[in-house]
């Protein structure tokens, strides 16, 4: 068997493998989406549908698009067999390179869609799921969603504390005819930890300072102080700070290096800036990009002059 025959045998095996992988990747892509929608459709309550959609839908769809991108790579690698047979190895390399390009291009387009377009689409559906009137299971009456002021009468002190720090958001539905109430719990806009004393998500970072600066030769450390707004629990811990911040280190260390590190979970940002004169300004932003640009151009004196 000469080198040409050996190359052709390898290409035949490669092509057969690619054909099977196309089927496998497409099957995995389709199956992941089908399973998700089956699970979603079997959820009986609006709250359950909201929960699975907000936590899993984009992840599942991203995964399915990765599988399609891999199938495109495999598809490109089985095209133009007659050309490949004339010069097996050069065309094998070219076709593999083209497969990587087309697969990556598809994956990048899918990434843009699920990063910038689809979140708005799913947000509208999540709002519909959350605010569609609930039904009293006892008599079928439509229930009313209470306002933030009205719902406090139905929440205990711990639940109100969770809402006050924006870690949890409660919706209270009431059947005005019978007085039956139903409370649903949603994640809030700001991050808070569960307090190990009272059990509510009201433990927030209130103080943070660098104990030892990190250098290229050794790690530093950060002292953190957490306080529970409900029970008053104070918790302190020390976190390592690396000189070169990367994805493997703690979230706190990453925030110290880049307080506006790209976080897709961020929905809004509020910044309060204090001057050495004792004045303070509060600014609200819709996303990280706006905040980053504002901080790069921020001048406290210009802001004061504008107010004046």
C-alpha positions in Angstrom: 0.0 0.0 0.0 1.5 3.4 -1.1 1.2 6.7 0.7 -1.7 7.8 -1.6 -3.7 4.7 -0.7 -3.0 5.1 3.0 -4.1 8.8 2.8 -7.3 7.8 1.0 -8.1 5.1 3.6 -7.6 7.7 6.4 -9.9 10.1 4.6 -12.6 7.4 4.2 -12.5 6.7 7.9 -12.5 10.4 8.7 -15.5 11.0 6.4 -17.5 8.2 8.0 -16.7 9.5 11.4 -17.8 13.0 10.5 -21.1 11.7 9.1 -21.9 9.9 12.3 -20.8 12.9 14.4 -23.2 15.2 12.4 -26.1 12.9 13.3 -24.9 12.7 16.9 -24.4 16.5 17.4 -27.8 17.3 15.8 -29.5 14.7 17.8 -28.0 16.0 21.1 -28.9 19.6 20.1 -32.5 18.7 19.3 -32.9 16.4 22.3 -31.6 19.1 24.8 -34.2 21.6 23.5 -37.0 19.0 23.4 -36.3 17.9 27.0 -36.2 21.5 28.2 -39.5 22.4 26.6 -41.1 19.1 27.9 -39.9 20.0 31.4 -41.1 23.6 31.0 -44.5 22.6 29.7 -45.1 20.1 32.5 -44.6 22.8 35.2 -48.1 23.6 36.5 -47.6 27.0 38.1 -46.5 30.3 36.5 -43.9 30.6 39.3 -42.4 27.2 38.4 -42.3 28.1 34.7 -40.7 31.5 35.5 -38.1 29.8 37.6 -37.0 27.2 35.0 -37.1 29.7 32.2 -35.0 32.3 34.0 -32.4 29.8 35.2 -32.1 27.3 32.3 -33.6 28.4 29.0 -30.7 30.5 27.6 -28.2 27.9 28.9 -30.0 25.1 27.1 -30.3 27.1 23.9 -26.7 28.1 24.0 -25.6 24.5 24.4 -27.8 23.4 21.5 -26.2 26.0 19.3 -22.7 24.7 20.2 -23.8 21.3 19.1 -25.0 22.7 15.8 -21.7 24.6 15.4 -19.8 21.3 15.8 -22.1 19.6 13.3 -21.3 22.4 10.8 -17.6 21.6 11.4 -18.2 18.0 10.6 -20.4 18.8 7.6 -17.7 20.9 6.0 -15.3 18.0 6.5 -17.3 15.6 4.2 -17.8 18.0 1.3 -16.0 18.0 -2.0 -14.7 14.4 -1.8 -13.6 14.4 -5.5 -11.3 17.4 -5.0 -9.8 16.0 -1.8 -8.9 12.7 -3.6 -6.7 14.5 -6.0 -4.5 15.9 -3.2 -5.6 14.3 0.0 -3.5 15.9 2.7 -3.4 19.5 1.6 -7.2 19.5 1.0 -7.7 17.7 4.3 -6.0 20.5 6.1 -7.8 23.2 4.1 -11.2 21.6 4.7 -10.5 21.2 8.4 -9.5 24.8 8.7 -12.7 25.9 6.8 -14.8 23.7 9.1 -13.3 25.4 12.1 -14.0 28.8 10.5 -17.6 28.1 9.6 -18.4 26.4 13.0 -16.8 29.3 14.9 -18.7 31.9 12.8 -22.0 30.2 13.5 -21.1 29.9 17.2 -20.2 33.6 17.4 -23.5 34.7 15.7 -25.4 32.5 18.1 -23.5 34.0 21.0 -24.5 37.5 19.9 -28.1 36.5 19.6 -28.3 34.9 23.0 -26.3 37.7 24.6 -28.0 40.8 23.2 -31.3 39.8 21.5 -32.8 36.8 23.3 -32.6 38.2 26.9 -35.0 41.0 25.9 -37.4 38.4 24.4 -37.3 36.1 27.3 -37.6 39.0 29.8 -41.0 39.9 28.2 -42.2 36.3 28.7 -40.9 36.2 32.3 -42.8 39.4 33.1 -46.0 37.8 31.6 -45.4 34.7 33.7 -44.8 36.7 36.9 -47.7 39.1 36.6 -50.5 37.0 35.0 -53.2 37.0 37.6 -53.1 33.9 39.9 -56.1 31.8 40.5 -57.5 30.8 43.9 -57.3 26.9 43.8 -60.3 26.7 46.2 -62.9 28.6 44.2 -61.3 29.7 40.9 -61.3 33.4 41.7 -58.8 35.7 40.1 -56.4 37.1 42.7 -55.0 40.6 43.0 -51.3 41.5 43.1 -50.6 43.8 46.1 -48.5 46.9 45.8 -45.1 47.1 47.6 -46.8 49.2 50.4 -49.8 46.8 50.7 -47.8 43.6 50.8 -45.8 44.5 53.9 -48.8 43.6 56.0 -48.5 40.0 54.8 -44.7 39.6 55.1 -42.9 38.9 58.3 -40.0 41.0 59.5 -37.4 38.7 57.9 -39.0 38.8 54.5 -39.3 42.6 54.7 -35.6 42.8 55.5 -34.8 40.7 52.5 -36.8 43.1 50.3 -35.1 46.1 51.9 -31.7 44.9 50.8 -33.1 43.9 47.3 -31.8 40.3 47.6 -35.3 38.8 47.5 -38.5 40.2 46.0 -41.8 38.9 47.2 -45.1 39.0 45.3 -48.2 38.8 47.4 -51.5 37.8 45.7 -54.8 38.0 47.5 -58.3 36.8 46.8 -60.3 39.9 47.8 -63.5 37.9 48.2 -62.2 35.3 50.7 -59.0 36.9 51.9 -56.9 33.9 50.8 -53.2 34.9 50.1 -50.4 33.4 48.1 -46.8 34.6 48.4 -44.2 34.0 45.7 -40.5 34.5 46.1 -38.2 35.8 43.4 -34.5 36.7 43.2 -33.8 40.4 43.8 -31.6 42.8 41.9 -28.7 42.9 44.4 -26.6 40.2 45.8 -26.9 39.2 49.5 -25.9 36.0 51.3 -27.9 33.8 53.5 -27.3 34.7 57.1 -26.1 31.7 59.1 -27.8 33.0 62.2 -31.4 33.9 61.1 -31.5 32.1 57.7 -32.7 35.1 55.7 -30.8 36.4 52.6 -29.9 39.7 54.4 -26.2 39.3 54.9 -24.4 41.9 52.9 -20.9 43.2 52.5 -20.6 46.5 54.4 -16.8 47.0 54.7 -13.8 45.8 52.7 -10.2 46.8 52.9 -6.9 45.5 51.6 -4.8 44.2 54.5 -1.8 43.4 52.3 -1.2 44.4 48.7 -0.5 41.6 46.3 2.7 41.7 44.2 4.1 39.6 41.4 6.0 37.6 44.1 3.3 36.9 46.7 -0.5 37.1 47.2 -2.1 39.7 49.3 -5.3 39.6 51.4 -8.5 41.4 51.8 -10.5 41.8 55.0 -14.3 41.6 54.6 -17.0 42.5 57.0 -20.6 41.3 56.5 -23.6 42.5 58.4 -27.2 41.1 58.6 -29.8 43.8 58.3 -32.3 41.6 60.0 -30.7 40.0 63.1 -27.6 42.2 63.3 -25.1 39.3 62.8 -21.6 40.5 62.0 -19.3 38.1 60.1 -15.7 38.7 59.1 -13.4 36.8 56.8 -10.2 37.2 54.9 -9.9 36.6 51.2 -6.8 36.0 49.2 -5.9 38.7 46.6 -3.7 37.6 43.6 -1.5 40.0 41.7 -2.8 38.7 38.4 -6.5 38.6 38.6 -8.1 35.7 36.6 -11.3 33.7 36.5 -10.0 31.2 39.1 -9.7 33.6 42.0 -12.3 34.8 44.4 -15.1 37.1 43.2 -14.0 39.7 45.8 -10.5 39.8 44.4 -11.9 40.2 40.9 -14.0 43.1 42.1 -11.1 44.8 43.7 -9.1 44.6 40.4 -12.1 45.5 38.2 -15.3 46.6 40.1 -17.2 46.5 36.9 -16.2 43.1 35.6 -18.6 41.9 33.0 -21.5 40.2 34.8 -24.5 39.1 32.7 -26.6 38.8 35.8 -26.4 42.6 36.5 -29.6 44.3 35.7 -28.9 47.8 37.1 -26.1 49.6 38.9 -26.3 52.3 41.5 -23.2 54.2 42.6 -22.9 56.8 45.4 -19.7 58.9 45.3 -18.5 61.0 48.3 -16.2 64.0 48.0 -13.7 65.1 50.6 -16.0 68.0 51.3 -18.7 65.7 52.6 -20.9 66.0 49.6 -22.3 62.9 47.9 -23.9 62.1 44.5 -26.0 59.1 43.5 -26.0 57.8 39.9 -28.1 55.0 38.4 -27.1 53.0 35.3 -28.8 50.3 33.2 -25.7 48.3 32.5 -22.0 47.8 33.1 -20.9 49.5 29.9 -22.6 52.8 30.8 -21.1 52.7 34.3 -17.6 52.0 33.0 -17.8 54.9 30.6 -19.2 57.2 33.3 -16.3 56.4 35.7 -13.7 56.9 33.0 -15.0 60.4 32.4 -16.2 61.3 35.9 -15.2 64.7 37.3 -16.9 65.6 40.7 -16.2 69.4 40.2 -17.9 69.4 36.8 -20.9 67.7 38.3 -21.1 70.3 41.1 -20.8 73.1 38.6 -23.6 71.7 36.5 -25.9 71.5 39.6 -25.0 75.0 40.5 
